[in-house]
Amino acid sequence: MSVFLTAGRRAALALVAIAATACSPPETAAPAVRDPGAQLYAEHCASCHGADLEGQPNWRERKSDGRLPAPPHDHSGHTWHHPMEMLFQMTRDGLVPPLAPEGYQSDMPAFGGVLSDDDIRAVLGYIERQWPEEVRAMRAERFNPAR
């Protein structure tokens, strides 16, 4: 009789487990983790540098006002050629000396009064994550050759 009770208990527990599962609300997928750098880029940078980091057309040719269009931040541009600290300073302070010659005119605003240092680093991290692995490897070699 104890075998029967054990088997009966197992069966009862199995039925309870099945019923509990059937009566539970369906699991919903966890919301996608949002990349704060991507969101900040979309809000503050994409209008000039492009939603896909493609930059403005003819970015190497001066406009009628003498200023250069916004360059791409994807692998086709020169952003990845610069050290991260320089990119940080350009974003925070704008293109001013010592990052640009005295009197240089640019449409690049200084974001230091708009974004926190952490926000700027998040945007730059997002941009960097969009580069192909070979570009990131070249950067690592260029800026950290001792590794």
N, C-alpha and C positions, 0 to 999 in steps of 0.2 A: 504494500500500500504506500510506503514512503517513496518508492520509485515512481508510482503513479502521481503522487502529489508533486514530486520534483518536476516530472515531465509536465504536469498540469500547470505548475507555477511558471515554468519556462514558457509554455504556450501563452499563458495569461500575460506575462511580461512582454512577450513579443507582440501580442495584440494591442496592449497598451501603448507600446512604442510606435506601432503602425498607426494607431488612432491619433496619437499625439502629433505625429508627423503630418498626417492627413489634415488635421484640424489647425495646424499652425499656419500663420499667414505666410505666403510665399516670400522667400528671401529675395531681397532686392540687391542688385549689385552695388557695391560701395561706390559712392560718387568718385569720379576721376579726380585724382589729386591735381590740383591746378598749380601750374608753374608761375609763381609770382613774377619772375623775370619776364616771362612771355606776356603776362597781362600788362605789366608796366611798359614793355616795349610797344605793345599794341596801342596803349593809351598815349604815350609820349613820343615815340620814335617813328612808328610806321607811316605816319602822314608824310614824312620826308624821305625816309630810308626804305620804304616799301614794306608791305605786309609780309613778303617773303624774303626780306633783307636785300632786295634787288637794286636798291638805290634809284636815283632819278636817271632818266635817259641822258645820254651824252655827258656823264658825270665828270669827264676829264676836260670838257670844253667850257670855257668861261661863258657865262650868260651876258646879256647886254649891259648889266650893271657891274660887270667885272668879277662877280662872285662865281665860285664853282658850285654846280648842283651837288646835292647830297650824294655821297658815294655809297656803293653797296656795302653791306656788312657780311654778305655771304662770301664764299671762298673766291669769287671772281674779283673782289675788291682788294684794297690794301689794308683793311683794318687788321687782319691777322698778322701783318708784318710788324705791328707795333707792340711793345710790351704792355701788359695789362695795366700797370700803374700809369702809363702815359694815356691810355684810353680812359682810365678813370678820371684823370685830371682834365682831359679834353671835355668829358661829359659833365663833370662837376663845374669847371671854370669857364668853359667855352674855349675857342681857339684864340688865345691871347699869349703874349710872351710869358715864359720862354718856349711855349709850344708852337708858336707861330711868330713870324717877324712883326716887329713894331708896326702898327697901323694896318695890319692884315684885316681885311673885311670878309666876314663869313656870315652865313645865315644860321650857323650852329649856335643855338642859345646855350647859356650856362644853366645847368639843371640843379646846381647846388642849393638854390633857394626853393626848389620845387620837390626834389627827391632827396631822401636821406642817403648817406653814404652806403648803407646796406642795400637800399633800393637800386642805386647805381650799380653796385657790384652784382646784384641779382640780374639786372638787365644785361650786363656784360657777360655774366655766366651763361645766360640764355643764348646770347649771340654765339659764344664760343661752342656751346653744345650743338649748334647747327652746322658747324664746319665738319667736313669729312675727316675721317680718322687720319688720313695722310697729312692733312693740313695741321691738325693738332700735334702730330708727331714732329712735323717740321718746326712748329712753334716751340715745342719742348726742347728740341735740339738747339734752336736759335737762342732761346732765353735761359735754358738750363743745361748747357753743354756738359757739365760735370756729371750728370746722371748717367 
